[in-house]
């Protein structure tokens, strides 16, 4: 059984982007998939500007850190141990101050990117950037590092995987997160080399421990300055011959990446991950092999790879529609786009991300977020079902993020403490102050007869096929007038388990 044209278009917009915007909802029944795909690619042609959220003090101190440290070290040698102790104390104070401010700026970067994903037309670029953000997962408290990594991802997201891999591998976030600044000649650190193969290119089991050791030697000398600028420290590089994946030579890090890209297994590994992200958690291995071969033959052209998916008939097969659990970020952005939702206290979105398990720029580990069924447990599902109602009714979040969570992002500091003191019962509570301009949404249903309203609203909000089933009870819908009926029906549908799927 084939889905309706509306269902296929919703499927495309939720998978390739973050769902339809309010302005798109009314035209989806008539639009063709071909025209929508062309529009998606056309709207994502322009390269986004680098985000710039770090304040001037943070920029100045990170940019001058290396020079200042060198000057202080020279003074310490000349002036003795007591002065060295005093200078070290001052540096510790400066570092703590920078770290606090940097965390605040990363919160700003989080909210900035949420807005880009919500409001911009380049939905295709932002969605694949979210995928790469999880694939190249790095946790850094340095705002300049995070800005550079996000910039590298967004600029190369639809380009060539070779360029993307190289840019990310030389980013301050990745090199510091995976300890390559400590990777030196005669004292190699294997962490970066191992993860480049296991998580970024070939996948586990397609290389040997000897390959890891040889690759680590090749990456010696790769590092970054405090401001995230890549630097090759020649004196720390092991320039002796290495043998890696059957090839021998005086390899450096760039050579290792080139050899990895020559492996067809790299194309297959990336293809399978993208397939699970865009198509289905259950891999069709024959389809993946076909896509991987095309990806490899194209020289890792990401744009043409995605076109092969979205322009294919099988992408719109019933088995691939409405079977994927929305990530927390997709859920939040999708509601905002459909309802043209304006959130006054933007930082509440940080708390929502943490409670739901996907805080941008703070992946749980280098493997990123597992996705799929891992997004749902008993507590997160209940919160997901309550969010639409809380948004509309200015509801209060009364859940506390786990204190042992390694994604604290500074959220355990003053903001959370202030919330605690305001709540008499001692629970965390933060009101979602939001505004919905209902008029344009409601007007999209003005030509639909009253007895058909609920089925039409359902068709635009719910992706999985529900047939003639009624997902919401009349007792939760305000039928006093047409406008109230549309509003309450929409919110109730967004509060169903079916809305968690796309």
KEFIKE-348145 format. One line per 3 residues: number of its first residue (from 0); their letters; for each residue x, y, z of C-alpha. Coordinates in steps of 0.001 Angstrom, whole numbers, plus 500000, padded with zeros to 6 digits. Example, Ala and Ser with C-alpha at 12.3 -4.5 7.8 and 13.67 -1.06 7.14 Angstrom:
2
0	as	512300/495500/507800 ~ 513670/498940/507140
This chain:
502
0	xxx	500000/500000/500000 ~ 501462/503331/498915 ~ 501184/506437/501060
3	xxx	499274/509544/500020 ~ 501064/512407/498285 ~ 500767/514465/501482
6	xxx	502269/511674/503553 ~ 505197/511263/501152 ~ 505890/514988/501202
9	xxx	505777/515124/504992 ~ 508117/512124/505046 ~ 510559/513954/502770
12	xxx	510487/517233/504706 ~ 510903/515539/508077 ~ 513777/513353/506905
15	xxx	515616/515849/504702 ~ 514878/518724/507096 ~ 513008/519405/510306
18	xxx	509456/519141/509065 ~ 507328/521591/507096 ~ 507233/525244/507941
21	xxx	503883/526862/508617 ~ 503892/528404/505144 ~ 504455/524995/503509
24	xxx	501707/523058/505278 ~ 498862/524205/503082 ~ 500544/523337/499764
27	xxx	501897/519871/500526 ~ 498919/517935/499202 ~ 499498/519310/495688
30	xxx	503315/519521/495587 ~ 505366/516828/493855 ~ 508314/515146/495537
33	xxx	510534/516146/492612 ~ 509768/519841/493052 ~ 510271/519657/496806
36	xxx	513629/517884/496416 ~ 514787/520519/493917 ~ 513689/523253/496297
39	xxx	515521/521677/499213 ~ 518806/521520/497296 ~ 518366/524972/495786
42	xxx	517736/526562/499195 ~ 520907/524976/500610 ~ 523326/526111/497904
45	xxx	524796/529059/499804 ~ 527632/528479/502266 ~ 526690/529706/505760
48	xxx	528779/532306/507562 ~ 530927/531211/510467 ~ 529116/531644/513798
51	xxx	530635/534304/516027 ~ 529284/534042/519570 ~ 532487/534293/521639
54	xxx	532779/537582/523456 ~ 535791/539849/522956 ~ 537504/538934/526227
57	xxx	537388/535217/525473 ~ 538716/535792/521948 ~ 541514/538013/523201
60	xxx	542606/535656/525950 ~ 542531/532519/523788 ~ 544305/534275/520923
63	xxx	546999/535592/523241 ~ 547253/532501/525465 ~ 550306/530956/523833
66	xxx	552269/534181/523809 ~ 551291/535046/527381 ~ 552252/531578/528618
69	xxx	555645/531846/526971 ~ 556294/535261/528526 ~ 555199/534055/531977
72	xxx	557408/530981/531777 ~ 560411/533154/530919 ~ 559658/535436/533861
75	xxx	559351/532463/536191 ~ 562818/531249/535292 ~ 564336/534691/535855
78	xxx	562435/535651/539005 ~ 562295/532417/540993 ~ 559818/529993/542442
81	xxx	557746/532411/544594 ~ 556919/534569/541613 ~ 556192/531431/539613
84	xxx	553662/530431/542254 ~ 552009/533855/542170 ~ 551869/533821/538378
87	xxx	550450/530307/538369 ~ 547681/531367/540746 ~ 546822/534282/538475
90	xxx	546783/532006/535448 ~ 544469/529592/537270 ~ 542093/532464/538019
93	xxx	542205/533598/534403 ~ 541588/530063/533126 ~ 538574/529616/535397
96	xxx	537162/532943/534269 ~ 537644/532048/530601 ~ 536098/528619/531148
99	xxx	532972/530107/532757 ~ 532529/532664/530012 ~ 533258/530089/527333
102	xxx	530491/527840/528693 ~ 528057/530737/528544 ~ 529050/531405/524949
105	xxx	528529/527724/524064 ~ 524972/528029/525380 ~ 524544/530990/523048
108	xxx	525960/528908/520193 ~ 523483/526134/520974 ~ 520515/528516/520802
111	xxx	521928/530193/517686 ~ 522086/526862/515851 ~ 518594/525890/517002
114	xxx	517326/529122/515467 ~ 519206/528446/512230 ~ 517684/524973/512009
117	xxx	514228/526347/512765 ~ 514005/529521/510706 ~ 516396/529135/507781
120	xxx	515333/527762/504417 ~ 518548/525728/504062 ~ 516920/522788/505811
123	xxx	518907/520194/503874 ~ 522269/521646/504930 ~ 521287/522054/508570
126	xxx	519869/518530/508810 ~ 522935/516819/507341 ~ 525044/519086/509580
129	xxx	523182/517681/512580 ~ 524062/514192/511339 ~ 527756/515105/510991
132	xxx	527626/516748/514437 ~ 526781/513320/515864 ~ 529166/511442/513581
135	xxx	532146/513690/514405 ~ 531258/513977/518076 ~ 533591/516144/520153
138	xxx	533140/517738/523544 ~ 535083/520925/524191 ~ 534503/523709/526672
141	xxx	536373/526097/524373 ~ 533874/528239/522451 ~ 536378/529046/519701
144	xxx	536991/525341/519120 ~ 533256/524654/518985 ~ 532628/527507/516550
147	xxx	535389/526302/514250 ~ 534149/522707/514319 ~ 530552/523723/513590
150	xxx	531777/525990/510801 ~ 533819/523164/509243 ~ 530805/520844/509405
153	xxx	528232/523263/508008 ~ 530461/524497/505185 ~ 531428/520993/504053
156	xxx	528161/519258/504956 ~ 526971/518967/501341 ~ 530372/519003/499671
159	xxx	532980/516270/499601 ~ 533484/513878/502486 ~ 537236/514035/501869
162	xxx	537260/517780/502604 ~ 534939/517356/505574 ~ 537053/514586/507103
165	xxx	540237/516595/506709 ~ 538737/519790/508117 ~ 537261/518042/511160
168	xxx	540430/516005/511769 ~ 542426/519234/511994 ~ 539960/521024/514248
171	xxx	540885/522105/517740 ~ 537844/520365/519222 ~ 538698/516968/517775
174	xxx	542460/517025/518289 ~ 542113/518104/521911 ~ 539148/515864/522711
177	xxx	541033/512829/521387 ~ 544365/513798/522972 ~ 546393/514306/519814
180	xxx	548063/517371/521308 ~ 549819/514784/523505 ~ 550778/512609/520519
183	xxx	554541/513013/520164 ~ 557484/511258/518565 ~ 558692/508353/520744
186	xxx	555587/508816/522955 ~ 552643/508222/520602 ~ 549095/508606/521865
189	xxx	546822/506248/519920 ~ 543420/507694/520870 ~ 542914/509979/517864
192	xxx	544191/507439/515328 ~ 541944/504715/516751 ~ 538753/506808/516640
195	xxx	539455/508135/513138 ~ 539313/504541/511927 ~ 536702/503094/514269
198	xxx	534131/505903/514254 ~ 534862/508310/511415 ~ 535845/506127/508459
201	xxx	536046/502317/508332 ~ 534290/501069/511442 ~ 535484/498580/514028
204	xxx	537067/495325/512876 ~ 538495/496545/509580 ~ 542029/497298/510767
207	xxx	544620/495853/513119 ~ 546262/497071/516313 ~ 549434/497490/514247
210	xxx	547539/499827/511912 ~ 546496/501920/514916 ~ 550063/502187/516178
213	xxx	551425/503129/512750 ~ 548669/505690/512170 ~ 549331/507232/515590
216	xxx	552987/507686/514602 ~ 551863/509426/511408 ~ 549624/511829/513355
219	xxx	552421/512880/515723 ~ 552932/516627/515596 ~ 549318/517420/514745
222	xxx	547981/519912/517271 ~ 546234/523215/517734 ~ 546733/526539/519408
225	xxx	544388/527622/522227 ~ 542277/529536/519677 ~ 541719/526336/517673
228	xxx	544127/527100/514832 ~ 545749/523933/513475 ~ 549520/523676/513860
231	xxx	551989/521046/512695 ~ 554862/520734/515156 ~ 557579/519254/513000
234	xxx	559942/518577/515878 ~ 557308/516324/517476 ~ 556593/514357/514288
237	xxx	557884/510819/513781 ~ 559330/511007/510275 ~ 560385/507363/510044
240	xxx	558683/504950/507575 ~ 555329/503421/508582 ~ 553282/500539/507216
243	xxx	549551/501195/507277 ~ 546785/499063/505733 ~ 549339/497332/503540
246	xxx	551078/500496/502296 ~ 554542/501628/503378 ~ 555986/505116/503294
249	xxx	557064/508114/505314 ~ 553431/508930/506065 ~ 552021/511952/507860
252	xxx	548431/512491/508999 ~ 547185/513628/505593 ~ 548581/510461/504020
255	xxx	546712/508318/506548 ~ 543425/510048/505732 ~ 544058/509560/502007
258	xxx	544698/505836/502497 ~ 541523/505499/504586 ~ 539492/507200/501859
261	xxx	540849/504743/499295 ~ 539193/501910/501222 ~ 535748/501005/499907
264	xxx	534888/500007/503465 ~ 534940/503710/504379 ~ 532228/504473/501810
267	xxx	530187/501513/503059 ~ 530497/502490/506715 ~ 529439/506108/506086
270	xxx	526633/504987/503789 ~ 525154/502644/506371 ~ 525129/505361/509034
273	xxx	523467/507852/506695 ~ 520944/505208/505614 ~ 519936/504618/509237
276	xxx	519659/508380/509813 ~ 517553/509177/506734 ~ 515814/505960/505709
279	xxx	515412/503159/508236 ~ 517014/501831/511410 ~ 516843/498382/509847
282	xxx	519486/498255/507141 ~ 518681/496979/503663 ~ 522176/495661/502939
285	xxx	521643/495299/499203 ~ 520485/498915/498993 ~ 523373/500107/501160
288	xxx	525888/498293/498951 ~ 524450/500032/495871 ~ 524535/503439/497518
291	xxx	528050/502880/498871 ~ 529321/501960/495412 ~ 527819/505141/493952
294	xxx	529221/507197/496833 ~ 532710/505774/496313 ~ 532610/506193/492520
297	xxx	531533/509835/492906 ~ 534637/510563/494962 ~ 532542/510924/498138
300	xxx	530178/513600/496776 ~ 527675/514101/499613 ~ 525180/516160/497618
303	xxx	524778/513576/494855 ~ 524613/510840/497502 ~ 521611/512483/499160
306	xxx	519992/513116/495790 ~ 520222/509398/495066 ~ 518231/508768/498238
309	xxx	515565/511467/498011 ~ 514907/511014/494277 ~ 514478/507243/494517
312	xxx	511085/505528/494591 ~ 512135/503152/497377 ~ 512729/506056/499780
315	xxx	508943/506570/499775 ~ 508069/502915/500354 ~ 505541/502438/503137
318	xxx	508084/500491/505226 ~ 510318/503586/505367 ~ 507618/506108/506355
321	xxx	506791/506992/509948 ~ 509182/504425/511428 ~ 511869/506682/512899
324	xxx	511825/508220/516388 ~ 512429/511963/516302 ~ 515530/513057/518140
327	xxx	514961/515658/520895 ~ 516311/518407/518647 ~ 514050/517321/515778
330	xxx	511062/517250/518120 ~ 511659/520744/519494 ~ 512387/522301/516097
333	xxx	509487/520520/514398 ~ 506965/521982/516866 ~ 508472/525439/516441
336	xxx	508303/525242/512634 ~ 504755/523902/512394 ~ 503253/526418/514807
339	xxx	505557/529373/514115 ~ 506323/529197/517821 ~ 508162/532038/519553
342	xxx	509839/531124/522858 ~ 510487/534115/525073 ~ 512843/532450/527543
345	xxx	515093/530774/524987 ~ 517336/529085/527562 ~ 514515/526714/528543
348	xxx	515429/524851/525346 ~ 518785/523962/526908 ~ 517017/522329/529830
351	xxx	514666/520488/527471 ~ 517614/519143/525481 ~ 519315/517892/528619
354	xxx	516190/516272/529998 ~ 515464/514571/526679 ~ 519049/513407/526176
357	xxx	520485/515450/523294 ~ 522354/518579/524312 ~ 524034/520111/521264
360	xxx	527854/520388/521577 ~ 527835/517961/524506 ~ 527637/514444/523041
363	xxx	527717/511626/525619 ~ 531005/510317/524174 ~ 533044/510232/520979
366	xxx	530542/507799/519414 ~ 527858/510467/519567 ~ 524189/509901/520341
369	xxx	523055/506321/519596 ~ 519616/507425/518358 ~ 516761/505100/517496
372	xxx	515082/503421/520460 ~ 517718/504940/522744 ~ 515848/508263/522535
375	xxx	512943/506789/524471 ~ 512622/505584/528038 ~ 509713/505831/530467
378	xxx	510617/509287/531783 ~ 511654/510877/528494 ~ 508532/509590/526714
381	xxx	506251/511106/529368 ~ 508056/514432/529050 ~ 507860/514301/525243
384	xxx	504087/513829/525433 ~ 503722/516767/527831 ~ 505858/519303/525956
387	xxx	503239/520570/523452 ~ 500741/521230/526267 ~ 503376/522935/528412
390	xxx	504344/525175/525504 ~ 500816/526338/524900 ~ 499793/526650/528564
393	xxx	503120/528105/529790 ~ 503638/524906/531718 ~ 506401/524419/534259
396	xxx	509172/521869/533930 ~ 509636/520243/537322 ~ 512355/517764/536515
399	xxx	515995/517969/537541 ~ 518769/516804/535220 ~ 520926/514094/536750
402	xxx	523769/515536/538808 ~ 526100/512759/537648 ~ 525413/513608/534015
405	xxx	528689/514538/532261 ~ 526803/517018/530082 ~ 526319/519630/532809
408	xxx	527203/522500/530473 ~ 527239/524761/533490 ~ 523487/524175/533890
411	xxx	524046/523109/537489 ~ 525249/526587/538264 ~ 523366/529802/539048
414	xxx	520425/529376/536670 ~ 519369/525995/538065 ~ 520084/527083/541628
417	xxx	517849/530139/541180 ~ 515065/527893/539903 ~ 515452/525621/542932
420	xxx	515084/528503/545381 ~ 511860/529670/543742 ~ 510182/526276/543988
423	xxx	508751/525706/547475 ~ 508730/521938/547052 ~ 512427/521888/546252
426	xxx	511946/520627/542700 ~ 513420/522206/539613 ~ 510772/524217/537804
429	xxx	511152/526428/534761 ~ 508175/527901/532964 ~ 508096/527743/529171
432	xxx	507081/531223/528118 ~ 505929/530787/524523 ~ 503685/532549/522055
435	xxx	501912/531041/519067 ~ 500428/533238/516369 ~ 497533/530927/515610
438	xxx	495904/532976/512867 ~ 498012/531782/509889 ~ 497872/528173/511092
441	xxx	494113/528236/511592 ~ 493544/529954/508250 ~ 495177/526974/506529
444	xxx	492065/524938/507366 ~ 489415/527557/506528 ~ 488135/525768/503391
447	xxx	487767/522395/505091 ~ 484325/521273/506247 ~ 483785/520907/509969
450	xxx	483226/517145/509888 ~ 486521/516650/508019 ~ 488646/518939/510176
453	xxx	490079/516376/512581 ~ 491101/513963/509837 ~ 492769/516762/507850
456	xxx	494624/518099/510888 ~ 495729/514561/511711 ~ 497027/514035/508167
459	xxx	499221/517139/508435 ~ 500544/516453/511934 ~ 500961/512652/512082
462	xxx	503288/510843/509663 ~ 502532/507132/510341 ~ 499414/505863/508576
465	xxx	496537/505778/511089 ~ 493641/504983/508747 ~ 490280/505858/510243
468	xxx	491523/505630/513822 ~ 490927/508620/516088 ~ 494070/509401/518060
471	xxx	492539/511934/520440 ~ 489454/511851/522622 ~ 486639/514395/522286
474	xxx	486891/515181/526004 ~ 490288/516806/525451 ~ 489192/518903/522481
477	xxx	487470/522262/522858 ~ 484590/522185/520361 ~ 483039/525476/521432
480	xxx	484104/527133/518183 ~ 486097/526316/515049 ~ 489290/528098/516106
483	xxx	489383/526424/519516 ~ 488747/523052/517885 ~ 491723/523467/515519
486	xxx	494031/524666/518312 ~ 493203/521972/520843 ~ 493111/519189/518236
489	xxx	496582/520148/517033 ~ 498053/520209/520540 ~ 496443/516904/521466
492	xxx	497793/515272/518293 ~ 501266/516588/519060 ~ 500922/514964/522490
495	xxx	500430/511455/521119 ~ 503045/508695/520799 ~ 502468/508750/517025
498	xxx	503790/512312/516829 ~ 507142/511055/518150 ~ 507630/509265/514822
501	x	508561/510681/511446
